[in-house]
């Protein structure tokens, strides 16, 4: 059941980040991958800044922020 939650949160985070960044989403698999990688980046950022995320909503916010950073970094690398 934990893996299912992980995938659902990854999908939500990836989809939200795509909407916020104006790219409209990357499909189900792409959103999940971006959300999962974003959650790792968000976790590192939050730990570095000394911020803690609690509960499902906190986890989604952290993953969305990480996914936004990931999308911005990929766009920067693409244009470089």
N, C-alpha and C positions, 0 to 999 in steps of 0.2 A: 504494500500500500504506500510506503514511503517513496518508492520510485515513481508511482503514479502522481503523487503530490508534487514531486520534483519536476516532472514533465509538465504538469499543469501550470505551476508557477513559472517555469521557463517559458512556456508559450505565452502566458499573460504578459510577462515582462518584455519579451521580444516584440510582441504585437504593440504594446503601449509605447515602447521606445521607437518603433517604426512610425507610429502615428505622430509622436512628438517631434521626431526629426524630419517629418514630411515625406518619408519614402513610402508610406502606405502599407508596409508589411513585406515579408519575404516568403510567404507560404508557411504552411504548418511546420514543416521540418526546419526551415530557415529561422522562423521565429523561436522555435524551441532551442536551436543551437545558439542563437544570439542571446536568448534569455539565460541559458545555462552558463555560457562564457561570461556574460554580463554579471551574473551573480557572483562568479569568482572574482572578477575585477572589482565589483562593488564591495565584496567582503574585504578585499585587500585595502581598498580606499578607506572604508569605514574603520578598519583596524588601525591604519596609519593615522587617521584623524582622531582616533579615540572615541568614535561614535559606536553605540550598540543598537542593533535592530532587534526588536522583540515581536514575536507573533507573526502571523501570516502577512498582515499588512506591512509590517516593517521589513519583512523579507522581500516582498514584492517591490517596495520602494527602493530598497538597496539594489535589487537586481535590475530595476529599470534604470537607475542612475549609472550602474556599471555598463548596461547595454548601450546607453546614450554615449558614454565615453568610448565604447568599442566602435560604434557606428561613426562617430566623429573622427576617431583615429583612422579607421579604414578609408573614409572619404579623403582625409588629408594625404594618406599614402597613395591613394588612387590618383590624386591630382598632382602629386610631386613628380 
